[in-house]
Amino acid sequence: MRKLLTTLCIAAVLPFGSTEGWGADFYKGLDAAVRGDHATALHEWIPLAEQGNAAAQFQLGWMYDNGLGVPENNKKAVKNYKRAAEQGDANAQYNLGVIYDNGYGVPEDDQEAVKWFRRAAEQGEAKAQFNLAVMYENGWGVPEDDQESVKWFRHAAKQGNATAQYYLGVMYRKGYGVAKNDKETVKWYKRAAEQGNVSAQFNLGLVYDNGLGILEDDKEAVKWYRLAAEQGDADAQYILGAMHDNGEGVPEDDQEAVKWYKRAAEQGNATAQFNLGVMYRKGNGVSKDDKEAVKWFRLAAEQGEATAKDILGFMYAKGEGVPENNQEAVKWFRLAAEQGYANAQHNLGFMYAHGKGIFEDDKEAVKWYRRAAERGMAKAQSNLGLMYSNGEGVLQNDVIAHMWYNIASLNGSKTAKKNRGIIAKQMSTSQIRGARKLARECMKKRYKAC
């Protein structure tokens, strides 16, 4: 089941709606409630509720729901909301939907929630319209139906519900229940963003950043990312940091980059943690501090960031910011290598080839060099050539060695170019031609199974 929302945006309404036909006694209760005199409010409303006054029934439900003047009692809240809801009170219908959706004082029941959201939605209650759309989008209590979801998002959006406006934009962006339409996406994102919806602000930043349905505009992207970032959106904070880091839409400013990376990093954004580590390691926008770099690389690595694992391994291997520890280096190189990160695969191969932090094992070295070489890494291709040239971990083979040196040289390795020249002196012309042919074939296969 596809879920558009991780949680439903459902909240109880304020207890003051239309006052038509309530009578003097109701107003006494209302005035008392405003003053915080809940005992007087109850005194006025209980008899009215028993007489069938829907407004009083709703207020009693609210008071039991929130423990105002009475002990909090979900069952009594449900009883009074239901009495009001059955008389057509939209606020009570909406709150009853919330209660059934969350199982407050009643068994959780999505079908009952849908029933009451629908009744309130059909009376124009925007929050109920939004929640009904969510129920259709996720197939909660009703068959999943994107077209119905769009219909109710649109009803709520047209009433100014910012969250509905944002999700209507999402539906247009993804083509759920409606034809994809970037212009409509931008329109609804912008309406929601202008009301302060942080998700809309962030996504509007992405739209301008990438030119989706609108001209690419880094300055506008920065504007919307900043608004979302200032509301605490970690992804926006990270991207805003990157914009300052790279001078996109704003003048390049390492200190501003560090500021926003740090805010995102402190919220657990792994990429921001990695980038903050880079800033401390290089001394960009902050004083160079390898210990701080290690701290942030570690946090990113512990969240699975492969590049951070590789650099953390390198810092252990070199003793930068931590005591030199080749076993720890191997540990982090391996974790990154197993994620397919080519640089770490090469580094793990190097550790095996030289017996650093682990027993020397040329076959394992070849294995990891090959994996990195297959990903196009010139240094690994060069070292794989060296293993073939020396017959370490593989049968000695000058032709295959020349092939890998040739490939690595074409990918920019000066060491490979030098070694290719050395090995060529001991090869025949036909062997060199054969090696070049193998190199061309290997490159066509994108370095796989060479």
C-alpha positions as CSV (number, residue, x, y, z in Angstrom):
1,M,0.0,0.0,0.0
2,R,1.5,3.3,-1.0
3,K,1.4,5.9,1.7
4,L,1.4,9.5,0.8
5,L,1.5,10.7,4.4
6,T,3.4,9.1,7.3
7,T,0.8,10.4,9.7
8,L,-2.6,11.9,9.2
9,C,-2.7,15.7,9.8
10,I,-5.7,15.5,12.1
11,A,-6.4,18.0,15.0
12,A,-9.3,18.8,17.1
13,V,-11.2,22.0,16.2
14,L,-11.9,24.9,18.5
15,P,-15.2,24.6,20.2
16,F,-16.8,27.7,18.9
17,G,-18.7,27.6,15.6
18,S,-22.1,28.9,14.4
19,T,-24.3,30.3,17.3
20,E,-27.6,30.4,15.4
21,G,-30.5,29.2,17.6
22,W,-28.4,28.4,20.6
23,G,-30.4,30.6,23.1
24,A,-29.4,32.7,26.1
25,D,-28.4,29.7,28.3
26,F,-25.9,28.6,25.7
27,Y,-24.4,32.0,25.6
28,K,-24.0,32.0,29.4
29,G,-22.1,28.7,29.1
30,L,-20.0,30.1,26.2
31,D,-19.1,33.3,28.1
32,A,-18.1,31.2,31.1
33,A,-16.0,28.8,29.0
34,V,-14.1,31.8,27.4
35,R,-13.4,33.0,31.0
36,G,-12.1,29.5,31.9
37,D,-15.1,29.0,34.3
38,H,-15.8,25.5,33.1
39,A,-18.1,24.6,36.1
40,T,-20.6,27.3,35.0
41,A,-20.3,26.3,31.4
42,L,-21.1,22.7,32.3
43,H,-24.0,23.8,34.4
44,E,-25.5,25.6,31.4
45,W,-24.7,23.1,28.7
46,I,-25.6,19.8,30.3
47,P,-29.4,20.5,30.4
48,L,-29.3,21.9,26.9
49,A,-27.5,18.8,25.7
50,E,-30.1,16.6,27.3
51,Q,-32.8,18.6,25.5
52,G,-31.1,17.8,22.2
53,N,-29.1,21.1,21.6
54,A,-26.4,20.0,19.1
55,A,-24.1,22.9,19.9
56,A,-24.2,22.1,23.6
57,Q,-23.6,18.4,22.9
58,F,-20.5,19.3,20.8
59,Q,-19.2,21.5,23.6
60,L,-19.7,18.8,26.2
61,G,-17.9,16.4,23.9
62,W,-15.0,18.9,23.7
63,M,-14.8,19.3,27.4
64,Y,-14.7,15.6,28.1
65,D,-12.2,15.2,25.2
66,N,-9.9,17.7,26.8
67,G,-10.6,17.3,30.5
68,L,-12.0,20.8,30.9
69,G,-13.9,21.0,34.2
70,V,-14.4,17.3,34.2
71,P,-12.0,14.3,34.2
72,E,-10.9,13.5,30.7
73,N,-13.2,10.7,29.4
74,N,-13.0,9.6,25.8
75,K,-16.2,7.5,26.0
76,K,-18.3,10.4,27.2
77,A,-16.6,12.6,24.6
78,V,-17.6,10.1,21.9
79,K,-21.2,9.9,23.2
80,N,-21.7,13.7,23.1
81,Y,-19.9,14.2,19.8
82,K,-22.1,11.4,18.3
83,R,-25.3,13.0,19.5
84,A,-24.2,16.3,17.9
85,A,-22.9,14.7,14.8
86,E,-26.1,12.8,14.1
87,Q,-27.8,16.2,14.1
88,G,-25.5,17.4,11.4
89,D,-22.9,19.3,13.4
90,A,-19.8,19.3,11.1
91,N,-17.3,20.0,13.8
92,A,-18.6,17.0,15.8
93,Q,-18.6,14.8,12.7
94,Y,-15.0,15.8,12.0
95,N,-13.8,15.1,15.6
96,L,-15.7,11.8,15.6
97,G,-13.7,10.9,12.5
98,V,-10.5,11.7,14.3
99,I,-11.5,9.6,17.3
100,Y,-12.4,6.5,15.2
101,D,-9.2,7.0,13.1
102,N,-7.0,7.0,16.2
103,G,-9.0,4.7,18.5
104,Y,-9.6,7.3,21.2
105,G,-12.1,5.7,23.6
106,V,-13.4,3.4,20.8
107,P,-11.9,0.6,18.8
108,E,-10.0,2.0,15.9
109,D,-12.2,1.8,12.9
110,D,-11.2,3.3,9.5
111,Q,-14.6,2.7,8.0
112,E,-16.3,4.7,10.8
113,A,-13.7,7.4,10.5
114,V,-14.4,7.7,6.7
115,K,-18.1,7.8,7.4
116,W,-17.8,10.8,9.7
117,F,-15.1,12.6,7.7
118,R,-17.3,12.3,4.6
119,R,-20.4,13.8,6.4
120,A,-18.3,16.7,7.6
121,A,-16.5,17.1,4.2
122,E,-19.8,17.2,2.4
123,Q,-20.7,20.2,4.6
124,G,-17.6,21.9,3.5
125,E,-15.3,21.2,6.5
126,A,-11.8,21.6,5.0
127,K,-9.9,19.5,7.5
128,A,-12.4,16.7,7.0
129,Q,-12.0,17.0,3.2
130,F,-8.3,16.8,3.6
131,N,-8.5,13.7,5.8
132,L,-11.0,12.0,3.5
133,A,-8.5,12.6,0.7
134,V,-5.8,10.9,2.8
135,M,-8.1,7.9,3.5
136,Y,-8.7,7.5,-0.2
137,E,-5.0,8.0,-1.1
138,N,-3.9,5.2,1.3
139,G,-6.9,2.9,1.1
140,W,-7.8,3.3,4.7
141,G,-11.5,2.4,5.3
142,V,-12.2,2.7,1.6
143,P,-10.7,1.2,-1.6
144,E,-7.6,3.1,-2.6
145,D,-8.8,5.7,-5.2
146,D,-6.4,8.4,-6.3
147,Q,-9.1,10.2,-8.3
148,E,-11.3,10.5,-5.2
149,S,-8.3,11.6,-3.3
150,V,-7.5,14.4,-5.8
151,K,-11.2,15.4,-5.7
152,W,-11.1,15.9,-1.9
153,F,-7.7,17.5,-1.8
154,R,-8.9,20.0,-4.4
155,H,-12.0,20.8,-2.3
156,A,-9.9,21.5,0.8
157,A,-7.2,23.3,-1.2
158,K,-9.7,25.7,-2.7
159,Q,-10.7,26.6,0.8
160,G,-7.1,27.6,1.6
161,N,-6.0,24.5,3.4
162,A,-2.3,24.7,3.0
163,T,-1.5,21.0,3.6
164,A,-4.2,20.0,1.0
165,Q,-2.7,22.5,-1.5
166,Y,0.7,20.9,-1.0
167,Y,-0.6,17.4,-1.5
168,L,-2.6,18.4,-4.5
169,G,0.7,19.7,-5.9
170,V,2.2,16.3,-5.1
171,M,-0.6,14.5,-7.0
172,Y,0.0,16.6,-10.1
173,R,3.8,16.1,-9.8
174,K,3.5,12.3,-9.6
175,G,0.4,11.9,-11.8
176,Y,-1.7,10.2,-9.1
177,G,-5.4,10.4,-9.9
178,V,-4.7,13.2,-12.4
179,A,-2.5,13.8,-15.5
180,K,1.0,14.9,-14.6
181,N,1.2,18.7,-14.9
182,D,4.3,20.6,-13.7
183,K,2.5,24.0,-14.0
184,E,-0.3,22.8,-11.7
185,T,2.3,21.4,-9.3
186,V,4.1,24.7,-9.1
187,K,0.8,26.6,-8.7
188,W,-0.3,24.5,-5.7
189,Y,3.1,24.3,-4.1
190,K,3.4,28.1,-4.3
191,R,-0.1,28.6,-2.7
192,A,0.9,26.3,0.2
193,A,4.4,27.7,0.5
194,E,3.1,31.2,0.7
195,Q,1.0,30.1,3.7
196,G,4.2,28.8,5.4
197,N,3.8,25.1,4.6
198,V,7.4,23.8,5.1
199,S,7.1,20.8,2.8
200,A,5.8,23.0,0.0
201,Q,8.6,25.5,0.5
202,F,11.2,22.8,0.3
203,N,9.6,21.2,-2.8
204,L,9.2,24.6,-4.4
205,G,12.9,25.1,-3.9
206,L,13.5,21.8,-5.6
207,V,11.3,22.8,-8.5
208,Y,13.2,26.1,-9.1
209,D,16.5,24.3,-8.4
210,N,15.9,21.7,-11.2
211,G,13.7,23.7,-13.5
212,L,10.6,21.4,-13.2
213,G,7.7,23.1,-15.0
214,I,9.4,26.4,-14.6
215,L,12.6,28.1,-15.6
216,E,15.5,27.0,-13.5
217,D,16.3,29.8,-11.0
218,D,18.9,29.3,-8.3
219,K,18.0,32.5,-6.5
220,E,14.4,31.5,-6.2
221,A,15.4,28.1,-5.1
222,V,17.6,29.6,-2.4
223,K,14.7,31.8,-1.3
224,W,12.3,28.8,-0.8
225,Y,15.0,26.5,0.7
226,R,15.8,29.3,3.2
227,L,12.2,29.7,4.3
228,A,11.9,25.9,4.8
229,A,15.3,25.8,6.5
230,E,14.4,28.6,8.9
231,Q,11.4,26.4,9.9
232,G,13.7,23.6,10.8
233,D,13.5,21.4,7.7
234,A,16.8,19.4,7.8
235,D,16.8,18.6,4.1
236,A,16.4,22.3,3.2
237,Q,19.1,23.2,5.7
238,Y,21.5,20.7,4.0
239,I,20.7,21.9,0.5
240,L,21.0,25.6,1.6
241,G,24.4,24.7,3.0
242,A,25.4,23.1,-0.3
243,M,24.2,26.2,-2.2
244,H,26.4,28.4,-0.1
245,D,29.2,25.9,-0.4
246,N,29.1,25.9,-4.2
247,G,28.0,29.5,-4.8
248,E,24.7,28.5,-6.4
249,G,22.1,31.3,-6.2
250,V,24.2,33.1,-3.5
251,P,27.8,34.2,-3.3
252,E,30.0,31.3,-2.2
253,D,30.3,31.5,1.6
254,D,31.9,28.7,3.6
255,Q,30.8,30.1,6.9
256,E,27.2,30.1,5.9
257,A,27.6,26.6,4.4
258,V,29.0,25.4,7.8
259,K,26.1,27.1,9.6
260,W,23.4,25.3,7.6
261,Y,25.3,22.0,7.4
262,K,25.6,22.1,11.2
263,R,21.9,22.7,11.7
264,A,21.0,19.9,9.4
265,A,23.6,17.6,10.9
266,E,22.4,18.2,14.4
267,Q,19.0,17.0,13.2
268,G,20.6,13.8,12.0
269,N,20.9,14.5,8.2
270,A,23.7,12.1,7.2
271,T,24.8,13.9,4.1
272,A,25.1,17.2,6.1
273,Q,27.1,15.3,8.7
274,F,29.4,14.1,6.1
275,N,29.8,17.6,4.5
276,L,30.3,19.2,7.8
277,G,33.1,16.6,8.4
278,V,34.7,17.7,5.1
279,M,34.5,21.4,6.1
280,Y,36.3,20.6,9.4
281,R,38.9,18.4,7.7
282,K,39.7,21.0,5.1
283,G,39.3,24.0,7.4
284,N,36.7,25.6,5.1
285,G,34.5,28.1,7.0
286,V,35.8,26.8,10.3
287,S,39.2,26.2,11.9
288,K,40.7,22.9,10.6
289,D,39.9,20.3,13.3
290,D,40.4,16.6,12.5
291,K,38.8,15.5,15.7
292,E,35.6,17.3,14.8
293,A,35.9,15.9,11.3
294,V,36.1,12.4,12.7
295,K,33.1,13.1,15.0
296,W,30.8,14.1,12.1
297,F,32.2,11.4,9.7
298,R,31.4,8.8,12.3
299,L,27.8,10.0,12.8
300,A,27.3,9.9,9.0
301,A,29.0,6.5,8.8
302,E,26.8,5.1,11.5
303,Q,23.8,6.1,9.4
304,G,25.2,4.1,6.5
305,E,26.9,6.9,4.5
306,A,29.4,4.9,2.5
307,T,31.7,7.9,1.7
308,A,31.9,8.8,5.4
309,K,32.9,5.2,6.2
310,D,35.7,5.3,3.6
311,I,37.1,8.6,4.8
312,L,36.8,7.4,8.5
313,G,38.8,4.4,7.5
314,F,41.4,6.6,5.8
315,M,41.7,8.8,8.9
316,Y,42.3,5.7,11.1
317,A,44.9,4.5,8.6
318,K,46.7,7.8,8.7
319,G,46.1,8.7,12.4
320,E,44.2,11.9,11.5
321,G,42.0,13.0,14.4
322,V,42.3,9.6,16.0
323,P,45.2,7.3,17.0
324,E,46.4,5.3,14.0
325,N,44.6,2.0,13.9
326,N,44.7,-0.2,10.8
327,Q,42.2,-2.7,12.2
328,E,39.7,0.1,12.5
329,A,40.6,1.3,9.1
330,V,40.0,-2.1,7.6
331,K,36.6,-2.3,9.4
332,W,35.4,0.9,7.9
333,F,36.8,0.3,4.5
334,R,35.0,-3.1,4.5
335,L,31.7,-1.6,5.5
336,A,31.9,0.9,2.7
337,A,33.3,-1.6,0.2
338,E,30.4,-3.9,0.8
339,Q,28.0,-1.1,-0.1
340,G,29.7,-0.9,-3.5
341,Y,31.8,2.2,-2.9
342,A,34.7,1.9,-5.3
343,N,37.3,4.0,-3.4
344,A,36.7,1.8,-0.3
345,Q,37.0,-1.3,-2.4
346,H,40.3,-0.1,-3.6
347,N,41.5,0.8,-0.1
348,L,40.4,-2.6,1.2
349,G,42.4,-4.2,-1.6
350,F,45.4,-2.1,-0.7
351,M,45.2,-3.2,3.0
352,Y,45.0,-6.9,2.0
353,A,47.9,-6.4,-0.5
354,H,50.2,-4.9,2.2
355,G,49.0,-6.7,5.3
356,K,47.8,-3.6,7.1
357,G,45.4,-4.3,9.9
358,I,44.7,-7.7,8.5
359,F,46.7,-10.8,7.3
360,E,48.3,-10.2,3.9
361,D,46.1,-12.0,1.3
362,D,46.8,-11.3,-2.4
363,K,43.7,-13.2,-3.6
364,E,41.5,-10.9,-1.5
365,A,43.5,-7.9,-2.7
366,V,42.8,-8.9,-6.3
367,K,39.1,-9.5,-5.5
368,W,38.6,-6.0,-4.1
369,Y,40.8,-4.3,-6.7
370,R,38.8,-6.0,-9.4
371,R,35.5,-4.8,-7.9
372,A,36.7,-1.2,-7.8
373,A,38.2,-1.6,-11.3
374,E,34.9,-2.8,-12.6
375,R,33.4,0.5,-11.3
376,G,35.9,2.4,-13.5
377,M,38.3,3.5,-10.8
378,A,41.7,4.1,-12.5
379,K,43.8,3.6,-9.4
380,A,42.3,0.1,-8.8
381,Q,42.7,-0.7,-12.5
382,S,46.3,0.2,-12.3
383,N,46.9,-1.9,-9.2
384,L,45.1,-4.8,-10.7
385,G,47.5,-4.6,-13.6
386,L,50.3,-4.6,-11.1
387,M,49.0,-7.8,-9.5
388,Y,48.9,-9.5,-12.9
389,S,52.3,-8.2,-13.8
390,N,53.8,-9.6,-10.6
391,G,51.7,-12.7,-10.4
392,E,50.3,-11.8,-7.0
393,G,47.0,-13.4,-6.2
394,V,46.6,-14.4,-9.9
395,L,48.6,-16.2,-12.5
396,Q,51.3,-13.9,-13.9
397,N,50.1,-12.5,-17.3
398,D,51.7,-9.6,-19.1
399,V,48.9,-9.4,-21.6
400,I,46.2,-8.9,-19.0
401,A,48.5,-6.6,-17.0
402,H,49.0,-4.5,-20.1
403,M,45.3,-4.5,-20.7
404,W,44.5,-3.1,-17.2
405,Y,47.4,-0.6,-17.5
406,N,46.1,0.6,-20.8
407,I,42.5,1.0,-19.4
408,A,43.8,2.8,-16.3
409,S,46.0,5.1,-18.4
410,L,43.1,6.0,-20.6
411,N,41.2,6.8,-17.4
412,G,43.9,9.2,-16.3
413,S,46.4,7.1,-14.3
414,K,50.0,8.4,-14.9
415,T,51.4,5.4,-12.9
416,A,49.6,3.0,-15.2
417,K,50.9,4.8,-18.2
418,K,54.5,4.5,-16.9
419,N,54.0,0.8,-16.0
420,R,52.5,0.0,-19.4
421,G,55.7,1.4,-21.0
422,I,57.9,-0.7,-18.7
423,I,56.0,-4.0,-19.3
424,A,55.7,-3.4,-23.1
425,K,59.5,-3.7,-23.4
426,Q,59.3,-7.3,-22.5
427,M,56.3,-8.1,-24.7
428,S,56.1,-9.1,-28.4
429,T,54.3,-6.9,-30.9
430,S,51.5,-9.5,-31.2
431,Q,51.1,-9.6,-27.4
432,I,50.8,-5.8,-27.3
433,R,48.2,-5.9,-30.1
434,G,46.3,-8.6,-28.3
435,A,46.4,-6.6,-25.0
436,R,45.0,-3.5,-26.8
437,K,42.2,-5.5,-28.4
438,L,41.3,-6.9,-24.9
439,A,41.3,-3.4,-23.5
440,R,38.9,-2.2,-26.2
441,E,36.6,-5.2,-25.6
442,C,36.8,-4.7,-21.8
443,M,35.8,-1.0,-22.1
444,K,32.8,-1.9,-24.3
445,K,31.7,-4.3,-21.5
446,R,32.1,-1.4,-19.0
447,Y,35.0,-3.3,-17.4
448,K,32.9,-6.3,-16.4
449,A,34.2,-9.9,-16.8
450,C,37.5,-8.8,-18.3
